[in-house]
Each structure stands twice: as structure tokens, then as C-alpha cells.
Amino acid sequence: MKLTGSFPTAGQTPLPVALWLNYGGWRGLYHVIVEPWTSIPANLAQAHEQKTSRSVNPGEEFAVEVKATVYRKPESWKRALERLG
């Protein structure tokens, strides 16, 4: 199985994505976490220095739509994303 994600940002620069994979090392559980990040690098102080961090002004909103799908061959990843609409 593969995981494919889409993170639209209303015309802004696409968000970086963190992918956390656990192969049974925590209580024998297997899981995948897809997390949109708002800056690179992950260290906020470094991101601020490099002017790659995002900020939200008072009264302003920031939202991200997360879509994911699981697929198996012979289906292609492109077809799997089409199911998301």
C-alpha cells in the first residue's frame, strides 16, 4: 500500500509535509501520520531566521484541507487521487 496526500493552500505556496511511519516499534502498533507543516526547517527559530516560517495576524485564519487515499496495484496513484475529487 502507498499513501498519497494533497495539501491545497488557496493559491499560496504549497505546504511542506511531514510523514511519520511507525513499524511496530511502539506497543507493536503500525501507523502512518501525515502532517502539514508551516515552515522549513522544523526548528521555528531557524525558520524565522531564514524567513521561511508563516505567521497569522490577529483575526486572520489559516486552514489546510488534508486528503489521503490508500490504493493497491493495479490501480495507479493518479487514479486513486481522482477518487478524492
C-alpha positions, 0 to 999 in steps of 0.5 A, a space after each residue: 500500500 502507498 499513501 498519497 496526500 494533497 495539501 491545497 493552500 488557496 493559491 499560496 505556496 504549497 505546504 511542506 509535509 511531514 510523514 511519520 511511519 511507525 513499524 511496530 516499534 511502539 506497543 507493536 502498533 503500525 501507523 502512518 501520520 501525515 502532517 502539514 507543516 508551516 515552515 522549513 526547517 522544523 526548528 521555528 527559530 531557524 525558520 524565522 531566521 531564514 524567513 521561511 516560517 508563516 505567521 497569522 495576524 490577529 483575526 486572520 485564519 489559516 486552514 489546510 484541507 488534508 486528503 489521503 487515499 490508500 490504493 493497491 496495484 493495479 490501480 495507479 496513484 493518479 487514479 486513486 487521487 481522482 477518487 478524492 475529487 
